[in-house]
């Protein structure tokens, strides 16, 4: 696991969340659907997106299902957890420096 709880490969090449995972944490401050988020960050392959980005964040407790007992329903939405928000505020946001477009409430300037 990385410092923020993202699983790493056995070769330890992962040092933190990908930019896509950072953007997911930012966008999930409000509940969103899987398809809506895929569109927002420019992903097209639903299975890859869910398996590579969403499930690791859920497994680490950074994202949560809004409908816990029906995880595959078309009505499913996702939200950032308190742990995910804490990670964003204390570990991810400070490393972004001048990339304000990725910060919650950022203007992109």
Phi, psi and omega in degrees: 000146176279179180299333180258011174092009177276128181300147177244157175288165181299333180278003175060033181281340182275121182252356181177186181290149175288165177299325177297319179292323176298316180294323177300313179300321179294313184289331183277015172296338171244149179299138180217156175276162178299312181297319179299319179288320178304315180296319182297327181252009173078030177261144182245332185269106185300314182297313179298317181300312181295313185287322185271333186243310186285308183301318176299323179291323176291315181300325179278355179081018181267335173236158179220152172287148173271337177242090189294323186274355178225072187294338182257009179293147179293344179273359184299137174230168183230153179218155176284142178271172175300322178295319178295319178294320178297319177299314180302309185293317189263337185237322184273308183306314181297336182277351184280342177055243186272003180277064187292342179295335181271349181277146176305125181080006182293154183256350180086003184256000000 
